[in-house]
Amino acid sequence: MPSGLNSMNKVLKIAITGPESTGKSQLAEELAMHYHTVFVPEFARAYIDALDRPYNRKDISIIAEGQLREEHRLFRVATRMLFCDTELMVTKIWSEVKYGKCDPWILQQIEGNKYDLFLLCNIDLPWENDPQREHPHMREKLFSLYFDELTERGFPFRVVSGTGEERLKNAIGHLEETIAMKNEK
């Protein structure tokens, strides 16, 4: 799969990441609408909803594969940008927090699957209860894990804060800054 800025169709890959209940799904959808393109929904949500049992560590690897598969498929139809509602660092952190380790395949894919920008959603939104969310009291710790992971890997990222329209406006500002930098090169 093409990664980062694709020279043929100039599609920027934008990862929306961060802890649970930080507005990732809504932001990905709103940004896709704003930029008239598509977004990759969170594969885990539909997968877990379809299970007739509690998920396990092996399921996290299946979820990671499904997320990447959908990203590859939608990259081909994206225009200008592809917004990814979650990415494999989410599965890495999820697996490490829940099981104390992560599938090596996921770690390899994180390094090989590049994004032009990560939008790290801040924990400034109120927690919304959901049967799939597990850590309402770990928001600060989880945010720190994402922040540190992005920093240590040297991935380009910006923190998106604010509520409602302000959050979307802040994300668009970060994206416009990224587009301007890419156009200067």
HELIX and SHEET records of a PDB file:
HELIX    1   1 LYS A   24  HIS A   34  1                                  11    
HELIX    2   2 PHE A   43  ALA A   50  1                                   8    
HELIX    3   3 ARG A   57  PHE A   75  1                                  19    
HELIX    4   4 LEU A   88  TYR A   99  1                                  12    
HELIX    5   5 PRO A  104  GLY A  112  1                                   9    
HELIX    6   6 ARG A  139  ARG A  153  1                                  15    
HELIX    7   7 GLU A  165  GLU A  184  1                                  20    
SHEET    1   A 5 VAL A  38  VAL A  40  0                                        
SHEET    2   A 5 MET A  81  ASP A  85  1                                        
SHEET    3   A 5 LEU A  12  THR A  17  1                                        
SHEET    4   A 5 LEU A 117  CYS A 121  1                                        
SHEET    5   A 5 PHE A 157  VAL A 160  1                                        
END                                                                             
